[in-house]
Amino acid sequence: MLQGSDAQGVVNLMLSCTLVLIPVALVTFAIGWRRSHRFVLKWAQAAGVVSTMLALGYVVTAATCLILEDRAPGPSAYPIFLLPVGVGALLAALAVLGAIVRGRYKMG
């Protein structure tokens, strides 16, 4: 089990990867849609799925740690989560994934 700064590093990496993959999925989707490349749209959909799963994992882990955290004074054993940012990233990733799936469906 990860402790201290190692756990915080993993949490920060999850959120950073999620926030980087969302624009990557959008740009890939725009390129694939403009040039009518279904293969590029598959990559965009894969980036959307990965960003959605990372954001969902971040939010579920954050909620679990908040529930399990004891209310005793002193430093917490759990990493610091930015729950509103995680929820926003999850909603953005779901919106991007929905747009990509809709675009692939319309393309045929």
N, C-alpha and C positions, 0 to 999 in steps of 0.2 A: 504494500500500500504506500502511496506517495505521501510524504509529510512536508509540511512547511512550504518553503519556496519552490520545491519541485512541483507540488500540486498547483501552486499559483501559476507557475510557468505553463503547465499543461492547460489550465483554464484560459489563460491569456492567448495561448496558441490556438485553441479551439475558436475563440471569438475572432481572432485576427484572420484565420483562414476563412471563416464564414463571411466576414466583411470584405475580403478580397475576392472570393468566388462569386459573389452576387454581381459585381460589375463585369467580371469575366464572362459570366453566363449571358448578361445583357449584350455585351459587345459581340460575342460569338453568335448570339441569336440574330442581331442586326445584320451581321455579315452574311449569315446563312439565308436569311429571309430575302435580302436584297439580291443575292446571286442565285437564289433558288437551289441551294445545295442541301439536300436532305441529310447528307453525312455530317455537315457542319452543324445542322440543327440537332443531330443526335448528340454531338459533343456538348452543345449548349444545354440540352436536356440533362445530360449526365452531370454537368457542373451545377445545374439547378437542384438536382436530387441530392448531390453531395452537400451543397450548402444548406439545404433544408434539413438533412439528417444531422449535420453538425450543430445547427441552431437549435434543433429539437433536443439533442443530447445536452447542450449547454443549459437550456431552460429547465429540463427535467433534473439535471444534476444540481443546479442552483436551488430549485425548489426543495429537493431532497435534503441538501445541506442546511437550508434554512429551517426545515422541520426538525432535523436531528440536532441542530445546534442547541447546546444547553445555555440557559440564560444566566449563568454564573458570571460574576465580574472577572475581568482579566482578559488576556488575549485568547482569541478563538483558535480552535484546532483546524478549522475549515478555511479554505481560500476565500478571498473576497470576490463576489460575483456582482456584475452589473446587470441585474435582472431586467430593468426596462430596456436596456440596449439589446439584450438577448431576445426579448419578446419582439422588439422592433425588427431585429434581424430575421427572426422566424417569419414574421408577417411579410417582410420584403422578399424573402426567399420563396415563400409560397406564392406570392403574386408573380414573381419572375417565372417560376415553374409553371404556373397556370397559363401565362402568356405564351410560353414556349410550346406547351402541349397544344394549346389552341392554334398556334401558328402552324405547327406540324400537321394538325388535323385539317386545317384549311388548305394547306399546300397539296394534300392528297396522298 
